[in-house]
Amino acid sequence: MRIRSHIFISIFFATVVPLVALALAASYYSEYSYQREIKREIITSLNGMTVEISHELQNSQNLVLGISRATAIKSFMPILKSVANDENHPSIRLLRRKINRYLEGFQTIIPGEFTVRVLDIRGDTLVKVTKNNTRHAQYESLQGINYVEHQISSPAFIQILEKLPKNEVSYITLPHHALQNENSFAKPLLDYAVPLYDMNTWVGTLVVTLNGEQIDRIVNNSTRLYRGKILIAENNPDDFSRHGLLIYDEVKKLHLTQARSSFFNLPEQLSKMLFTESIQSAEGIIKQNDSLIYYSEFFPYPNRLIGWVIATQINRDILSAPFANNRIAIWLFAATALLLTLIMAGFAVRKISKPICHLAFQLKSFADGKYEQRANTKQTISEIETLSSSFNYMADTLVHTQNERDKAQKMALQNNKLASIGQMAAGIGHEINNPLNNILSYSKLISRTIAKNAGQLETKNLTSLQKDIDSLRDETLRASEIIKGILNFSRQMPPQLRTFSIKEWLKKSISLVQQTAKTQHIEIILNYEDDDVFEGDQAQLQQVIINLLLNSIHASEDNAVININVKCDKDQIEVEIQDFGCGIKNEDLNNIYVPFFSTKEEGDGSGLGLSVSLGIIESHQGNLMITNNPKNMKGTTATLTLPTQITKDTE
């Protein structure tokens, strides 16, 4: 990157970016505060609406309770009692007219439209009065009693009526709504019911159906803040048919007094969001793609777990419009500042770039071998003067350190040679030890044979033969001592036992070969979640795991997988390293532990990895087994078995 770009970036990010970020942060914070105040204002408005609706519903409840206690209702008790006993009371027509006139007069006084029914113990309608509309008994029954509406043969509904608490207003859904007018049987409001008792005997039920005119008036006259659209939905998870029922929806022009042949419900997604949020909080806000929905929940029916959620839906653009204009102004400021920064960067470059370019030329000349190059330290800018002095210091000291670097390289080369010799010596030492031990064994056998047959040999020959055997044993022991020296040279030390975490040991071993695996896009998967501990030489065992993983990586193709499976119990631990590479030829399986034997290309391996690993495992009293995978799978599996407790030698 050129210096001009650096200067521009420095100025831009030191001045323009912080100012723009600060302005945007202030804008968003102001909008957040504004939105929070709007939320408080709207929720307060919704709560005020819920208070008015609750008062209206409470008044309706008191009204129904007052009707149930009226004298006209009490005077009708003999009729209800006779019907309960399947008797036709002689004054039923007179008392019907009396209660009808009472209810008609009552409805002319009370504002709003509502329907009053008096039901017998079978749930059938004996009296029905709607404002300016008194229904006459015109349906005959088998008992000889005329009913205002068709008979209801619903044992479940009768059980509901029978269980209504005494002297209280309950809330039910009448099946009568669907009897006469099929276009308006779906009522958004529940019916108010009060059981009627003659002494302590239940003889009937007073049911009042509200039209909801007063609630419509409350909602219609409420203030629409920020041009919001009001909706009211019923939260009734106990009744699936009414859950999500739209009581009022300004968008769909749906209100309570509107005749409905079926229920209208909220869209499924909105219903799920709205009612889920209302469980967490009785009031709040829901964010949609292009709108915000503020809601408040209350319970319109005492002693019923039915909630009404009153919400207002407001377009986001209405609330965010003032802040959007401010952000446009901020971005215009950022563009102007960007242009000014470019101009300032051009002036700065003229003062700085020329001496730096000259110094760069001198650096290149010095790198090409012109070690006599030195920079001019008389500069007008102090930083460039310091840079020139630093270049001269570097040039003066680089030649001096070059000789030391050459010496260090020669020393490192010599150390590598010694390390290679040590590896070779270790392999040779292990190989020679076996024949030397055999020679010692055979010399002992020969000595024993000579001792047994001493009587058959001449003394002179016996002495000469024994002398030769002793010389052979001495030379063998001397060779054995030489091999011990070679092994000490290659640092084949006994294991240093320590307790360590199996999981951490494997993770660390994997991390040391991870870069090699990534080069070939190979994934190493450790299938082990426990955290058991193990006693052993962690460094030596880590060397074994690394050797096995490197062999699996070299044998695998790109984008392959290597699995490490671990089984651990109280007696032993088993580590299985499985790859899906080229595998090992059957004729080579017997030679893989032979020192200096390798199936890799020349220069890619020393052939000592598996032999050293086997020695480490055996020193831990364990076992190392390498096999090819089954025929239906490529690759090999190296199984490492170690005891959890190593038996220590005792003298």
C-alpha positions as CSV (number, residue, x, y, z in Angstrom):
1,M,0.0,0.0,0.0
2,R,1.4,3.4,-1.0
3,I,2.1,6.1,1.6
4,R,-0.6,8.3,0.2
5,S,-3.1,5.6,1.0
6,H,-1.7,5.2,4.5
7,I,-2.0,8.9,5.2
8,F,-5.5,9.0,3.8
9,I,-6.6,6.0,5.9
10,S,-5.0,7.4,9.0
11,I,-6.7,10.8,8.7
12,F,-10.0,9.3,7.6
13,F,-10.2,6.8,10.5
14,A,-8.8,9.2,13.0
15,T,-11.3,12.0,12.3
16,V,-14.1,11.2,9.9
17,V,-15.0,7.7,11.0
18,P,-15.3,8.6,14.8
19,L,-17.4,11.7,14.0
20,V,-19.7,9.7,11.7
21,A,-19.9,6.9,14.2
22,L,-20.7,9.3,17.0
23,A,-23.3,11.0,15.0
24,L,-24.9,7.8,14.0
25,A,-24.8,6.5,17.5
26,A,-26.4,9.6,18.8
27,S,-29.1,9.3,16.1
28,Y,-29.8,5.7,16.9
29,Y,-29.8,6.4,20.7
30,S,-32.2,9.3,20.1
31,E,-34.5,7.1,18.0
32,Y,-34.3,4.4,20.7
33,S,-35.3,6.9,23.4
34,Y,-38.0,8.2,21.1
35,Q,-39.3,4.7,20.5
36,R,-39.3,4.0,24.2
37,E,-41.4,7.1,24.9
38,I,-43.7,6.2,22.1
39,K,-44.2,2.7,23.6
40,R,-45.0,4.2,27.0
41,E,-47.5,6.6,25.4
42,I,-49.2,3.9,23.3
43,I,-49.3,1.3,26.1
44,T,-50.8,4.0,28.4
45,S,-53.5,4.6,25.7
46,L,-54.3,0.9,25.3
47,N,-54.4,0.5,29.1
48,G,-56.9,3.3,29.3
49,M,-59.0,1.6,26.7
50,T,-58.9,-1.7,28.6
51,V,-60.0,0.1,31.8
52,E,-63.0,1.5,30.0
53,I,-63.9,-1.9,28.5
54,S,-63.5,-3.6,31.9
55,H,-65.8,-1.0,33.5
56,E,-68.4,-1.6,30.8
57,L,-68.2,-5.4,31.3
58,Q,-68.4,-5.0,35.0
59,N,-71.5,-2.9,34.6
60,S,-73.0,-5.6,32.4
61,Q,-72.2,-8.2,35.0
62,N,-74.0,-6.1,37.7
63,L,-76.9,-5.6,35.3
64,V,-77.3,-9.3,34.8
65,L,-77.1,-10.0,38.5
66,G,-79.7,-7.4,39.2
67,I,-82.1,-8.8,36.7
68,S,-81.8,-12.3,38.3
69,R,-82.8,-10.8,41.6
70,A,-85.8,-8.8,40.2
71,T,-89.3,-9.5,41.5
72,A,-90.6,-10.4,38.1
73,I,-88.0,-13.2,37.9
74,K,-88.8,-14.4,41.3
75,S,-92.5,-14.5,40.5
76,F,-91.7,-16.8,37.5
77,M,-90.1,-19.4,39.8
78,P,-93.4,-21.4,40.2
79,I,-93.5,-21.9,36.4
80,L,-89.9,-23.1,36.4
81,K,-90.6,-25.5,39.2
82,S,-93.6,-26.9,37.5
83,V,-91.7,-27.4,34.2
84,A,-88.9,-29.1,36.2
85,N,-91.6,-31.5,37.5
86,D,-93.0,-32.0,33.9
87,E,-96.2,-30.2,34.9
88,N,-98.1,-27.5,33.0
89,H,-98.7,-24.6,35.3
90,P,-102.1,-23.0,34.8
91,S,-100.8,-19.4,35.1
92,I,-97.8,-19.9,32.7
93,R,-99.3,-17.6,30.0
94,L,-100.1,-14.8,32.5
95,L,-96.7,-15.0,34.2
96,R,-95.0,-15.1,30.7
97,R,-96.7,-11.9,29.7
98,K,-95.8,-10.3,33.0
99,I,-92.1,-11.1,32.8
100,N,-92.0,-10.1,29.1
101,R,-93.4,-6.7,29.9
102,Y,-90.9,-6.3,32.7
103,L,-88.0,-7.1,30.5
104,E,-89.2,-4.9,27.7
105,G,-89.6,-2.0,30.0
106,F,-86.2,-2.7,31.5
107,Q,-84.5,-2.7,28.1
108,T,-86.0,0.6,27.1
109,I,-84.2,2.2,30.1
110,I,-80.8,0.5,29.8
111,P,-78.8,1.7,26.8
112,G,-77.5,-0.9,24.3
113,E,-79.0,-3.9,22.7
114,F,-79.1,-7.3,24.6
115,T,-81.1,-10.5,24.7
116,V,-82.5,-12.0,27.9
117,R,-83.5,-15.7,28.0
118,V,-85.0,-17.7,30.9
119,L,-84.1,-21.4,30.4
120,D,-85.6,-24.4,32.3
121,I,-83.5,-27.2,33.8
122,R,-83.4,-28.9,30.3
123,G,-81.8,-25.8,28.8
124,D,-85.0,-24.9,26.7
125,T,-86.1,-21.3,26.3
126,L,-89.3,-20.3,28.2
127,V,-88.8,-16.6,27.8
128,K,-86.8,-14.6,25.3
129,V,-86.8,-10.8,25.0
130,T,-84.7,-8.6,22.7
131,K,-85.1,-4.9,22.6
132,N,-88.3,-4.1,20.7
133,N,-88.7,-7.8,20.0
134,T,-90.5,-10.2,22.3
135,R,-90.6,-13.8,21.2
136,H,-93.8,-15.8,21.8
137,A,-93.9,-19.5,22.7
138,Q,-94.7,-21.3,19.5
139,Y,-92.9,-24.6,19.7
140,E,-94.7,-27.4,21.4
141,S,-93.0,-30.2,23.4
142,L,-93.9,-33.7,24.4
143,Q,-94.7,-32.5,27.9
144,G,-97.3,-30.1,26.6
145,I,-95.2,-27.0,27.4
146,N,-94.7,-24.4,24.6
147,Y,-91.1,-23.1,24.1
148,V,-89.9,-19.9,22.5
149,E,-87.1,-21.7,20.7
150,H,-86.5,-25.2,19.4
151,Q,-85.6,-27.6,22.2
152,I,-81.9,-28.2,23.0
153,S,-81.0,-31.9,23.5
154,S,-77.5,-31.5,24.7
155,P,-76.6,-33.4,27.9
156,A,-73.2,-31.7,28.0
157,F,-74.8,-28.2,28.0
158,I,-77.3,-29.2,30.7
159,Q,-74.4,-30.4,32.9
160,I,-72.7,-27.0,32.4
161,L,-75.9,-25.2,33.5
162,E,-76.3,-27.5,36.5
163,K,-72.7,-26.8,37.8
164,L,-73.0,-23.0,37.6
165,P,-72.1,-21.4,41.0
166,K,-75.1,-20.0,42.9
167,N,-75.6,-16.2,43.2
168,E,-72.8,-15.5,40.7
169,V,-72.5,-14.5,37.1
170,S,-70.9,-17.1,34.9
171,Y,-69.8,-17.0,31.3
172,I,-70.8,-19.6,28.8
173,T,-71.5,-20.1,25.1
174,L,-75.2,-20.7,24.3
175,P,-76.0,-23.3,21.6
176,H,-79.2,-21.4,20.9
177,H,-77.5,-18.8,18.7
178,A,-77.4,-21.2,15.8
179,L,-81.1,-22.2,16.0
180,Q,-82.9,-19.3,14.3
181,N,-80.5,-17.0,12.3
182,E,-77.7,-18.9,10.6
183,N,-76.1,-15.6,9.4
184,S,-75.4,-14.3,12.9
185,F,-74.9,-17.2,15.2
186,A,-71.2,-16.6,15.8
187,K,-71.1,-14.3,18.9
188,P,-67.7,-12.7,19.8
189,L,-68.9,-12.1,23.4
190,L,-69.6,-14.9,25.9
191,D,-73.1,-15.1,27.4
192,Y,-73.8,-14.1,31.0
193,A,-75.6,-16.8,33.0
194,V,-77.0,-16.8,36.5
195,P,-78.6,-20.0,37.9
196,L,-82.2,-19.6,39.4
197,Y,-83.0,-21.4,42.6
198,D,-86.4,-22.0,44.4
199,M,-85.2,-22.3,47.9
200,N,-82.2,-24.7,47.4
201,T,-83.5,-26.3,44.3
202,W,-82.2,-25.4,40.9
203,V,-85.1,-24.7,38.6
204,G,-83.6,-22.7,35.7
205,T,-81.1,-20.3,34.3
206,L,-81.2,-16.6,33.4
207,V,-78.9,-16.0,30.3
208,V,-78.2,-12.5,28.9
209,T,-76.5,-12.1,25.5
210,L,-74.8,-8.7,25.0
211,N,-74.5,-7.2,21.6
212,G,-71.3,-5.3,22.4
213,E,-72.6,-2.0,21.2
214,Q,-71.1,-0.1,24.2
215,I,-67.7,-1.7,23.7
216,D,-67.7,-0.8,20.0
217,R,-68.5,2.8,21.0
218,I,-65.5,2.8,23.4
219,V,-63.1,1.5,20.8
220,N,-64.4,3.7,18.0
221,N,-64.0,6.8,20.2
222,S,-60.5,6.0,21.4
223,T,-57.6,8.1,20.1
224,R,-55.6,6.6,17.3
225,L,-52.0,7.5,18.1
226,Y,-49.6,7.6,15.1
227,R,-52.4,6.5,12.8
228,G,-52.5,3.0,14.4
229,K,-55.1,0.4,13.6
230,I,-56.9,-1.2,16.5
231,L,-57.5,-4.9,16.9
232,I,-58.8,-7.0,19.7
233,A,-58.2,-10.8,19.8
234,E,-59.2,-13.5,22.3
235,N,-56.5,-15.5,24.0
236,N,-58.3,-18.8,24.9
237,P,-56.0,-21.8,24.7
238,D,-58.6,-23.9,26.5
239,D,-61.1,-23.6,23.6
240,F,-59.5,-24.1,20.2
241,S,-62.5,-22.8,18.3
242,R,-62.2,-19.4,20.0
243,H,-58.4,-19.1,20.4
244,G,-57.2,-16.2,18.3
245,L,-60.8,-15.0,17.7
246,L,-61.0,-11.5,16.3
247,I,-63.3,-9.5,18.5
248,Y,-62.5,-6.2,16.7
249,D,-60.3,-5.4,13.7
250,E,-60.2,-2.0,12.2
251,V,-58.3,-3.1,9.2
252,K,-60.9,-5.7,8.2
253,K,-63.7,-3.3,9.4
254,L,-64.9,-5.9,11.9
255,H,-66.7,-4.9,15.0
256,L,-68.7,-6.6,17.8
257,T,-72.2,-5.7,16.7
258,Q,-71.5,-7.0,13.2
259,A,-73.5,-10.1,12.3
260,R,-71.2,-13.1,11.8
261,S,-72.0,-16.5,10.4
262,S,-68.5,-17.8,11.4
263,F,-65.5,-16.7,13.5
264,F,-62.7,-14.7,12.1
265,N,-59.3,-15.5,13.5
266,L,-55.9,-13.9,13.6
267,P,-53.3,-15.1,11.0
268,E,-51.5,-18.1,12.4
269,Q,-48.0,-16.5,12.5
270,L,-49.3,-13.3,14.1
271,S,-51.4,-15.2,16.6
272,K,-48.4,-17.3,17.7
273,M,-46.2,-14.3,18.1
274,L,-48.8,-12.2,19.9
275,F,-49.9,-14.8,22.4
276,T,-46.4,-16.1,23.0
277,E,-45.3,-12.5,23.9
278,S,-48.4,-11.9,26.1
279,I,-47.4,-15.0,28.2
280,Q,-44.0,-13.3,28.9
281,S,-45.4,-9.9,29.5
282,A,-49.0,-8.5,29.8
283,E,-47.9,-5.5,27.6
284,G,-45.2,-4.9,25.1
285,I,-44.3,-4.6,21.4
286,I,-43.9,-7.1,18.5
287,K,-41.7,-6.2,15.5
288,Q,-42.8,-7.2,12.0
289,N,-41.2,-6.4,8.6
290,D,-42.8,-3.1,8.0
291,S,-44.8,-2.4,11.1
292,L,-44.8,-2.4,14.9
293,I,-47.6,-3.9,17.0
294,Y,-48.1,-2.6,20.5
295,Y,-50.3,-4.7,22.7
296,S,-51.9,-4.9,26.2
297,E,-53.7,-7.9,27.6
298,F,-56.5,-8.0,30.2
299,F,-59.1,-10.5,31.4
300,P,-62.7,-9.5,30.6
301,Y,-64.4,-12.4,32.3
302,P,-63.8,-12.8,36.1
303,N,-62.9,-16.4,37.2
304,R,-62.2,-17.4,33.6
305,L,-58.7,-17.7,32.1
306,I,-59.7,-16.0,28.9
307,G,-57.7,-12.9,27.9
308,W,-58.3,-10.1,25.4
309,V,-55.3,-8.7,23.7
310,I,-55.8,-5.1,22.5
311,A,-53.2,-4.1,20.0
312,T,-52.5,-1.2,17.6
313,Q,-50.5,-1.7,14.5
314,I,-48.3,1.2,13.4
315,N,-46.2,1.6,10.2
316,R,-42.5,1.8,11.0
317,D,-41.9,4.6,8.5
318,I,-44.3,6.9,10.5
319,L,-42.1,6.5,13.6
320,S,-38.6,6.5,11.9
321,A,-39.1,9.2,9.3
322,P,-37.5,12.1,11.3
323,F,-34.4,10.1,12.0
324,A,-34.0,8.8,8.5
325,N,-33.6,12.4,7.2
326,N,-30.9,13.0,9.9
327,R,-29.0,9.9,8.8
328,I,-29.0,11.1,5.2
329,A,-27.4,14.4,6.3
330,I,-24.8,12.4,8.3
331,W,-23.8,10.4,5.2
332,L,-23.6,13.6,3.1
333,F,-21.2,15.0,5.8
334,A,-19.1,11.8,5.6
335,A,-18.8,12.0,1.8
336,T,-17.7,15.7,2.0
337,A,-15.1,14.8,4.7
338,L,-13.8,12.0,2.5
339,L,-13.1,14.4,-0.3
340,L,-11.3,16.8,2.0
341,T,-9.3,14.0,3.4
342,L,-8.1,13.0,-0.1
343,I,-6.9,16.5,-0.8
344,M,-5.0,16.7,2.6
345,A,-3.4,13.4,1.9
346,G,-2.0,14.7,-1.4
347,F,-0.3,17.6,0.2
348,A,1.2,15.4,2.9
349,V,2.6,12.9,0.4
350,R,4.7,15.6,-1.3
351,K,6.7,16.3,1.9
352,I,7.1,12.6,2.8
353,S,7.2,10.4,-0.2
354,K,10.3,11.7,-2.0
355,P,12.8,11.1,0.8
356,I,11.2,7.7,1.5
357,C,11.4,6.7,-2.1
358,H,15.1,7.6,-2.1
359,L,15.7,5.6,1.0
360,A,13.8,2.6,-0.6
361,F,16.2,2.8,-3.6
362,Q,19.2,2.7,-1.2
363,L,17.7,-0.3,0.6
364,K,17.3,-2.2,-2.7
365,S,20.9,-1.4,-3.7
366,F,22.1,-2.7,-0.3
367,A,20.1,-5.9,-0.8
368,D,21.7,-6.3,-4.2
369,G,25.2,-6.4,-2.6
370,K,26.2,-2.8,-2.7
371,Y,27.1,-2.7,1.0
372,E,28.7,0.7,0.8
373,Q,25.3,2.4,0.5
374,R,24.5,4.9,3.2
375,A,21.5,7.2,3.7
376,N,21.6,11.0,4.1
377,T,20.7,11.8,7.7
378,K,20.1,15.5,7.1
379,Q,16.3,15.6,6.7
380,T,13.7,18.2,7.4
381,I,11.3,15.7,8.9
382,S,12.7,14.2,12.1
383,E,11.0,10.8,11.7
384,I,12.6,10.4,8.2
385,E,16.0,11.5,9.7
386,T,15.6,8.8,12.4
387,L,14.8,6.2,9.7
388,S,17.9,7.1,7.7
389,S,20.0,6.8,10.8
390,S,18.5,3.4,11.5
391,F,19.3,2.3,7.9
392,N,22.9,3.3,8.4
393,Y,23.1,1.4,11.7
394,M,21.6,-1.6,10.0
395,A,24.1,-1.5,7.2
396,D,27.0,-1.1,9.6
397,T,26.0,-4.1,11.8
398,L,24.6,-6.4,9.1
399,V,28.1,-7.2,7.7
400,H,29.4,-7.8,11.2
401,T,26.6,-10.3,12.0
402,Q,26.8,-12.1,8.7
403,N,29.9,-14.0,9.8
404,E,28.3,-15.1,13.0
405,R,25.2,-16.2,11.0
406,D,27.5,-18.4,8.8
407,K,29.0,-19.9,12.0
408,A,25.6,-20.6,13.4
409,Q,24.5,-22.3,10.2
410,K,27.6,-24.6,10.2
411,M,26.8,-25.5,13.9
412,A,23.2,-26.3,13.1
413,L,24.3,-28.5,10.2
414,Q,26.7,-30.3,12.5
415,N,24.0,-30.8,15.1
416,N,21.6,-32.2,12.4
417,K,24.4,-34.7,11.4
418,L,24.9,-35.7,15.0
419,A,21.2,-36.2,15.4
420,S,21.0,-38.4,12.3
421,I,24.0,-40.4,13.5
422,G,22.3,-40.9,16.8
423,Q,19.1,-42.2,15.2
424,M,21.2,-44.6,13.0
425,A,23.2,-45.7,16.1
426,A,20.0,-46.5,18.0
427,G,18.8,-48.7,15.2
428,I,22.1,-50.4,14.8
429,G,22.5,-50.9,18.5
430,H,19.2,-52.6,18.9
431,E,20.0,-54.9,15.9
432,I,23.4,-55.9,17.2
433,N,22.2,-56.5,20.8
434,N,20.2,-59.5,19.7
435,P,23.1,-61.5,18.1
436,L,25.4,-60.6,21.0
437,N,22.9,-62.0,23.5
438,N,22.7,-65.1,21.3
439,I,26.5,-65.5,21.3
440,L,26.6,-65.2,25.1
441,S,24.0,-67.8,25.3
442,Y,25.7,-70.2,23.0
443,S,29.1,-69.6,24.8
444,K,27.4,-70.7,28.1
445,L,26.0,-73.8,26.4
446,I,29.4,-74.7,25.0
447,S,31.1,-74.2,28.4
448,R,28.5,-76.5,30.0
449,T,29.0,-79.1,27.3
450,I,32.8,-79.0,27.7
451,A,32.4,-79.4,31.5
452,K,30.2,-82.5,31.0
453,N,32.7,-84.1,28.6
454,A,35.9,-83.0,30.3
455,G,36.9,-86.6,31.0
456,Q,36.9,-87.5,27.3
457,L,39.3,-84.6,26.3
458,E,42.9,-84.2,26.8
459,T,44.0,-81.7,29.4
460,K,45.9,-79.6,26.8
461,N,43.0,-79.5,24.4
462,L,40.5,-78.8,27.2
463,T,42.5,-75.8,28.5
464,S,42.9,-74.4,25.0
465,L,39.3,-74.8,24.2
466,Q,38.1,-73.2,27.5
467,K,40.5,-70.3,26.9
468,D,38.9,-69.7,23.5
469,I,35.4,-69.8,24.9
470,D,36.4,-67.3,27.6
471,S,37.9,-65.0,25.0
472,L,34.7,-65.2,23.0
473,R,32.6,-64.3,26.1
474,D,34.9,-61.4,26.9
475,E,34.7,-60.0,23.4
476,T,30.9,-60.3,23.4
477,L,30.6,-58.5,26.7
478,R,32.8,-55.8,25.4
479,A,30.7,-55.4,22.3
480,S,27.6,-55.3,24.5
481,E,29.1,-52.4,26.5
482,I,29.8,-50.6,23.2
483,I,26.1,-51.0,22.3
484,K,25.1,-49.6,25.6
485,G,27.2,-46.6,24.8
486,I,25.5,-46.2,21.4
487,L,22.0,-46.4,23.1
488,N,23.0,-43.7,25.6
489,F,24.2,-41.6,22.7
490,S,20.8,-41.9,21.0
491,R,19.1,-41.0,24.3
492,Q,16.9,-44.1,24.7
493,M,16.1,-43.3,28.3
494,P,13.6,-45.2,30.5
495,P,10.1,-43.7,30.9
496,Q,9.6,-41.0,33.5
497,L,6.2,-41.9,35.0
498,R,3.8,-39.1,35.7
499,T,0.0,-38.9,36.0
500,F,-1.7,-36.9,33.2
501,S,-5.0,-36.4,31.5
502,I,-5.7,-38.7,28.6
503,K,-7.8,-36.1,26.8
504,E,-5.3,-33.3,27.1
505,W,-2.5,-35.7,26.0
506,L,-4.4,-36.6,22.8
507,K,-5.5,-33.0,22.1
508,K,-1.9,-31.7,22.4
509,S,-0.6,-34.5,20.2
510,I,-3.3,-33.6,17.5
511,S,-2.5,-29.9,17.7
512,L,1.2,-30.7,16.9
513,V,0.3,-32.3,13.6
514,Q,-2.8,-30.1,12.8
515,Q,-0.9,-27.9,10.4
516,T,0.3,-30.8,8.4
517,A,-3.2,-32.2,8.3
518,K,-4.6,-28.8,7.2
519,T,-2.1,-28.7,4.3
520,Q,-3.8,-31.8,2.8
521,H,-7.3,-30.7,4.0
522,I,-7.5,-33.7,6.4
523,E,-9.8,-33.7,9.4
524,I,-8.7,-35.4,12.6
525,I,-11.7,-36.4,14.8
526,L,-11.2,-37.3,18.4
527,N,-14.1,-39.5,19.6
528,Y,-13.5,-39.2,23.4
529,E,-15.5,-37.1,25.8
530,D,-14.4,-38.4,29.2
531,D,-11.6,-37.0,31.3
532,D,-9.7,-40.0,32.7
533,V,-6.1,-39.9,33.9
534,F,-3.2,-42.2,33.0
535,E,0.3,-42.9,34.4
536,G,3.2,-42.9,32.0
537,D,5.8,-40.8,30.2
538,Q,3.7,-38.2,28.5
539,A,6.5,-36.9,26.3
540,Q,7.4,-40.4,25.0
541,L,3.8,-41.4,24.5
542,Q,3.1,-38.1,22.7
543,Q,6.0,-39.0,20.3
544,V,4.2,-42.3,19.5
545,I,0.9,-40.6,18.8
546,I,2.6,-38.0,16.6
547,N,4.4,-40.8,14.6
548,L,1.2,-42.7,14.0
549,L,-0.8,-39.6,13.0
550,L,2.0,-38.5,10.6
551,N,2.0,-41.9,9.0
552,S,-1.8,-41.8,8.6
553,I,-1.7,-38.2,7.2
554,H,1.0,-39.2,4.6
555,A,-1.0,-42.3,3.6
556,S,-4.4,-40.4,3.2
557,E,-5.7,-38.5,0.3
558,D,-6.8,-34.9,0.3
559,N,-10.1,-34.1,2.1
560,A,-9.9,-37.4,4.1
561,V,-10.8,-38.1,7.7
562,I,-8.7,-39.7,10.5
563,N,-10.6,-41.1,13.5
564,I,-9.1,-41.5,16.9
565,N,-11.2,-43.8,19.1
566,V,-10.5,-44.3,22.8
567,K,-11.6,-47.0,25.2
568,C,-10.7,-46.8,28.8
569,D,-11.4,-49.0,31.8
570,K,-9.8,-49.6,35.2
571,D,-7.2,-52.1,33.8
572,Q,-6.1,-50.6,30.4
573,I,-6.5,-47.9,27.8
574,E,-6.9,-48.6,24.1
575,V,-6.3,-45.8,21.5
576,E,-7.2,-46.7,17.9
577,I,-6.0,-44.4,15.0
578,Q,-7.9,-45.3,11.8
579,D,-7.2,-43.8,8.4
580,F,-8.8,-44.5,5.0
581,G,-5.6,-44.1,2.9
582,C,-3.7,-46.5,0.7
583,G,-3.0,-49.1,3.4
584,I,0.1,-51.3,3.7
585,K,1.0,-54.2,1.4
586,N,0.7,-57.6,3.0
587,E,4.3,-58.4,2.3
588,D,5.4,-55.2,4.1
589,L,3.4,-55.7,7.3
590,N,6.0,-58.0,8.8
591,N,8.8,-55.4,8.2
592,I,7.1,-52.2,9.4
593,Y,8.9,-52.3,12.8
594,V,12.3,-53.0,11.3
595,P,14.6,-50.0,11.8
596,F,15.4,-48.1,8.6
597,F,12.6,-49.9,6.7
598,S,10.2,-47.5,5.0
599,T,7.5,-47.7,2.4
600,K,7.8,-43.9,1.7
601,E,9.7,-42.4,-1.2
602,E,13.4,-41.9,-0.7
603,G,14.1,-38.8,1.5
604,D,10.5,-38.8,3.0
605,G,11.2,-41.0,6.0
606,S,14.0,-42.5,8.0
607,G,12.3,-45.8,8.7
608,L,12.8,-45.5,12.5
609,G,9.4,-44.0,13.5
610,L,7.5,-47.3,14.1
611,S,10.6,-49.1,15.6
612,V,11.1,-46.2,18.1
613,S,7.3,-46.1,18.9
614,L,7.3,-49.8,19.5
615,G,10.2,-49.5,21.9
616,I,8.4,-46.7,23.8
617,I,5.2,-48.8,24.1
618,E,7.0,-51.9,25.2
619,S,8.8,-49.9,27.9
620,H,5.4,-48.9,29.1
621,Q,4.4,-52.7,29.2
622,G,2.0,-52.1,26.4
623,N,1.3,-53.4,22.8
624,L,1.3,-51.7,19.4
625,M,-0.6,-53.5,16.5
626,I,-1.0,-52.1,13.0
627,T,-3.4,-53.9,10.6
628,N,-5.2,-53.1,7.4
629,N,-8.9,-52.3,7.5
630,P,-11.4,-54.9,6.3
631,K,-11.6,-55.5,2.5
632,N,-14.6,-53.2,2.1
633,M,-12.7,-50.3,3.6
634,K,-9.4,-48.8,2.6
635,G,-6.6,-47.7,5.0
636,T,-5.1,-49.0,8.2
637,T,-5.8,-49.1,11.9
638,A,-3.1,-48.7,14.5
639,T,-4.2,-50.0,17.9
640,L,-2.2,-48.9,21.0
641,T,-2.9,-50.8,24.2
642,L,-1.4,-49.7,27.5
643,P,-2.0,-50.8,31.1
644,T,-3.4,-48.0,33.4
645,Q,-0.8,-49.0,36.1
646,I,2.7,-49.9,35.1
647,T,4.4,-52.6,37.2
648,K,7.6,-51.2,38.6
649,D,10.7,-53.5,38.7
650,T,11.7,-54.4,42.3
651,E,15.1,-55.7,43.3
